[in-house]
């Protein structure tokens, strides 16, 4: 039964490397899936909407032929939730670090609002993904990613990622607030874990994350003092949280 990892924006699967190195001592079935545009090509006709990413992940998980332990970060954590709500049969357990965005009181962070604004978003992604690899690395480091990982992630950032970012965030804006009318309670059909990195300020307040976790029937793993890229800051702590959670699943 594989453990499957889905990263977010503006990332490639390299963001998981420090965490996977820690987990390798306890699991040999670790798999990374790269969403189209984020370390994988954008297929012709793929619109990079939330619904299309959900369908992409459903297709990828179906190919395993057995339920998986699914772990998602950032918008990848959103793809995880969307799959659990629609196809729980594909999942043995799930982990997400973005449950706060499903609280009705959540408000989009500043970068998301920028990407959702015509003209402003295009200018931002052109600057963000159009510079040199060193400039892109520096931007990631400034936002909290470890430098060694940031350099590998930056190498995979390109114009296609920028297009995917704009399409994804604008499709989310058109759908309305993420938590509006969402039956998050259905996620309790499978054991879930909400990773709560206390210094991550783009995925809702601690109160919002705890409320959403309770609605989803998920346990909460607090990573005190860690930020958005907790898996690069303290991979051993992240691995311990995942391992402890998996040990409770029959």
C-alpha positions in Angstrom: 0.0 0.0 0.0 1.9 3.1 -1.2 2.2 6.4 0.5 1.6 9.0 -2.2 2.7 12.6 -2.0 1.2 15.5 -3.9 3.0 18.9 -3.8 1.6 22.4 -4.4 2.5 25.8 -5.8 5.0 27.0 -6.9 6.8 23.7 -6.4 8.1 20.5 -7.9 8.3 17.1 -6.2 11.8 18.2 -5.0 10.1 19.9 -2.1 9.4 16.4 -0.5 13.0 15.2 -0.7 14.1 15.9 2.9 10.9 14.4 4.3 11.1 11.3 2.1 14.7 10.8 3.2 13.5 10.6 6.8 10.6 8.3 6.0 12.7 5.9 4.0 13.8 4.2 7.2 10.2 3.1 7.9 8.6 2.8 4.5 9.8 1.7 1.1 6.6 2.5 -0.8 7.0 6.3 -1.2 5.7 7.8 -4.4 5.5 11.4 -5.6 2.9 12.6 -8.1 3.6 15.9 -9.9 0.4 17.8 -10.9 0.4 19.0 -14.5 2.3 22.3 -14.7 4.1 21.8 -11.4 7.0 19.7 -12.4 5.1 17.8 -15.1 4.0 18.9 -18.6 0.7 20.6 -19.1 -1.2 18.3 -21.4 -3.0 19.8 -24.5 -6.4 21.0 -23.5 -5.8 20.7 -19.8 -7.3 23.9 -18.2 -5.6 23.6 -14.8 -8.8 24.1 -12.9 -9.5 22.7 -9.4 -11.9 20.1 -10.9 -9.4 19.0 -13.5 -6.7 18.5 -10.9 -9.1 16.4 -8.9 -9.8 14.3 -11.9 -6.1 14.0 -12.7 -5.4 12.7 -9.2 -8.3 10.3 -9.3 -6.9 8.8 -12.5 -3.4 8.5 -11.1 -4.6 6.9 -7.9 -6.9 4.5 -9.8 -3.8 3.1 -11.5 -2.4 1.8 -8.2 -5.2 -0.7 -7.9 -5.4 -0.4 -4.2 -6.2 2.4 -1.6 -3.2 4.6 -0.8 -2.0 6.7 2.1 -2.4 10.1 0.5 -0.4 13.2 1.6 -0.9 16.7 0.2 0.8 20.1 0.7 -0.5 23.5 -0.2 -2.8 23.3 -3.3 -1.8 19.6 -3.4 -3.5 19.3 0.0 -6.6 20.7 -1.7 -6.4 18.1 -4.4 -6.2 15.5 -1.7 -9.3 16.8 0.1 -11.2 16.9 -3.2 -10.4 13.3 -3.9 -11.3 12.1 -0.4 -14.7 13.9 -0.8 -15.4 12.4 -4.2 -13.6 9.0 -4.3 -12.9 7.8 -0.7 -12.5 4.3 -2.1 -9.1 5.3 -3.5 -7.7 6.3 -0.2 -6.8 4.3 3.0 -5.8 7.5 4.9 -5.2 11.2 4.0 -3.1 14.1 5.2 -3.4 17.8 4.3 -1.8 20.9 5.7 -4.4 23.4 4.2 -7.7 22.5 6.0 -8.0 26.1 7.2 -9.0 27.2 3.7 -12.2 25.2 4.1 -13.4 27.3 7.0 -16.2 29.6 6.0 -14.3 32.6 7.5 -11.1 32.0 5.4 -9.9 34.8 3.2 -7.5 34.4 0.3 -3.9 35.4 1.1 -2.3 38.4 -0.6 -0.5 36.4 -3.3 -3.6 34.5 -4.2 -5.5 37.7 -4.6 -2.8 39.0 -6.9 -2.9 35.9 -9.1 -6.7 36.2 -9.3 -6.5 39.8 -10.6 -6.3 40.1 -14.4 -3.1 41.9 -15.5 -1.6 41.9 -12.0 -1.4 38.2 -12.0 0.2 38.0 -15.4 2.9 40.5 -14.3 3.6 38.6 -11.1 4.1 35.2 -12.7 6.2 36.7 -15.5 8.5 38.2 -12.9 8.4 35.2 -10.5 9.1 32.5 -13.1 10.9 34.5 -15.8 14.1 35.4 -13.9 17.3 33.4 -13.5 17.4 30.2 -11.5 19.3 32.0 -8.8 16.7 34.7 -8.6 13.9 32.2 -8.4 15.9 30.3 -5.7 16.3 33.5 -3.7 12.6 34.2 -3.9 11.8 30.8 -2.4 14.4 31.1 0.3 13.0 34.5 1.2 9.6 32.9 1.7 11.0 30.2 4.0 12.2 27.3 1.8 15.6 25.7 2.6 18.2 26.8 0.0 19.2 23.4 -1.2 15.6 22.3 -1.9 14.8 25.8 -3.3 17.5 25.5 -5.9 16.1 22.2 -7.1 12.5 23.5 -7.1 13.6 26.7 -8.9 15.1 24.6 -11.7 11.6 23.3 -12.5 9.8 26.6 -12.5 8.9 27.9 -15.9 6.3 29.7 -18.0 3.9 26.7 -18.0 3.9 26.8 -14.2 2.9 30.4 -14.3 0.0 29.7 -16.6 -1.1 26.8 -14.3 -0.9 29.1 -11.3 -3.2 31.7 -12.8 -5.7 29.2 -14.1 -5.9 27.3 -10.8 -6.3 30.3 -8.6 -8.8 32.0 -10.9 -10.9 28.8 -11.1 -11.0 28.7 -7.3 -12.1 32.4 -7.1 -14.9 31.8 -9.6 -16.1 28.9 -7.4 -16.4 31.3 -4.4 -15.0 31.0 -0.9 -13.3 27.5 -0.6 -15.4 26.4 2.4 -18.8 27.7 1.1 -21.3 24.9 1.0 -18.5 22.2 1.1 -19.5 18.9 2.8 -16.2 18.6 4.5 -17.8 16.2 7.0 -17.7 13.5 4.3 -13.9 13.4 4.6 -14.4 11.5 7.9 -15.1 8.4 5.8 -11.4 7.8 5.9 -8.8 8.5 8.7 -7.4 12.0 8.2 -4.6 14.1 9.7 -4.4 17.9 9.6 -0.8 19.1 9.8 -0.9 22.4 11.6 2.4 24.3 11.2 1.9 27.2 13.5 4.0 29.7 11.5 2.2 29.1 8.2 0.1 32.1 7.7 -1.4 31.5 4.2 -3.7 28.6 5.1 -5.9 30.1 7.7 -5.7 30.8 11.4 -5.0 28.1 13.9 -8.7 28.4 15.0 -9.9 28.0 11.4 -7.6 25.0 10.8 -8.8 23.3 14.0 -12.5 23.9 13.2 -12.1 22.5 9.7 -10.2 19.5 11.1 -13.0 18.8 13.5 -15.6 19.0 10.7 -13.5 16.5 8.6 -13.0 14.1 11.5 -9.3 14.6 11.3 -6.6 14.3 13.9 -4.3 17.4 14.3 -0.5 17.2 14.4 0.9 20.5 15.6 4.3 21.5 14.2 5.1 24.4 16.5 7.2 27.2 15.0 7.3 25.7 11.5 6.1 27.6 8.4 4.6 26.8 5.1 7.5 24.6 4.0 7.6 22.6 7.2 8.8 19.5 5.3 12.1 21.4 4.4 12.5 23.1 7.7 12.3 20.1 10.1 11.8 16.9 8.0 12.4 14.7 11.0 9.5 16.3 12.9 7.3 16.0 9.9 8.2 12.3 9.4 7.5 11.6 13.0 4.0 13.1 12.8 3.2 11.1 9.6 4.6 7.8 11.1 2.7 8.2 14.3 -0.5 8.8 12.3 0.0 5.9 10.0 0.7 3.6 13.0 -2.9 4.2 14.3 -4.6 2.9 11.1 -5.7 -0.7 11.1 
